[in-house]
Amino acid sequence: SSGINAEWPLRPGNFGIMSFMTAAVVLLHAGANLCNTYYDFEYKVDTKENGVDRGIVDGYVTKEQALNGFWLLFTFAMMFFGSGVALARQAHVIPYFLFFQGLFIAVTYSTVLKFKHKAMGEVIVYFAFGPFIGLFIFSTLTKGSFSMLPIFLTSPLGILATSIILANNIRDSGQDLKAGVKTLANQMGVKSSLDFYSLLLLLPYFQVAGCALLYQLNSLLYVLLLAPVSLYWAAKPHRSTNPNMLTELFPDTLFHYHLFAVSYLAAGYCTFV
């Protein structure tokens, strides 16, 4: 939003459109997660003995509930998307392309094309949780306009979302191999994966600084105050002697993502005042 406001001032009505589109994106991602849970159980990636996603395995939901659930979430996502388009009163190719491309990826990530099984999960997550979301909402609010600004602004979040799935795959590396799932982590090996993981935690700061200077969004530079915290987390896996380090990597990374996202949001909000 702050990036859009920097070049295209927002009208009050646009916040309603943004709310519908944000809800559509959240529901789409929730459906993708539940779809992944269903097919991981179906393809025996998650079992009672070694399953990480325990939803179906431990009986919190049945297979049928998960199947119906993700299609219901996808349906509501399309309804919110349609409402946002109707409120915008003007249809454009870019929002439609990005939304239905996101729906296609959500459905095929764990089945059909099986991106997850072909060491492409990190690439898909980067685009889905970063540039595609930014450009989707931007193009909706600006009546089909295209700009590199929302791509630059959301890229740091996409990179940190990628660090989450990489941490997850590093932890599950052995289990995924047994299940016949190729991930970046089990193809690179633990050491190289941890090196890449550390790079992902630090790279967003260079992007934020470059974007702030290029587009004169100086308030974004406040995020750099968080860099020492990220540097600590980036170094932690390499110096830890804790045998449970790989298990703790995922929740640590998830917390780091939310800490960065809240700080980034606060810094972006400062562009309005």
C-alpha angles and dihedrals in degrees: 000000000000090000093051091048090053091066106013117035111228121238117221091248091058092072089067091052091047090051092054093046093046090052089050091053093047092049091047092053092045089052090049091053092050090045089053090050091052097049095042087059093042092052091042094244086129115043135163090261100049109002117140097187099061099180099105096017093062094039099249086132131009124237090252093051091050092048093049091041098058093046089050090051091049089050093052089047090056091047092053090045090052091048091051092050091048091050090050087054092210130079123215134181100238099061091045092048094048095045097049091040086055090049090049092052092046091055098041099038094092100018140034098013092020098205088174091059094051101058090258098111095101093051093048093047092049093057096036095050096035131025097014093056093046095048092043096057093037094053091047093052095043096046098253099324121153125215137159090225098084089045091054092044096051097038093086090056090048091052093050091047086054089053088057095055091042090053089049092050093046089055093047096039097117095041092050091052091053089051091050094248116142114210132172089250098055092042095050097037127237098281096050090042091055090050090052090045091056090050091053091055093054103035095076091066092060090049093049092049092048093048093047092052096041096050097028093242091147096168089069088070088076086077089069088073086074093057096095089056091052090046089055092051092045091055096040099083091050097053101033119112092187109124088212092054095114091050092051093046095081099053090042090053092047091053091047091052093053092045091053093043094052091047091047091049091050092049091048091050089058089069088071096055 
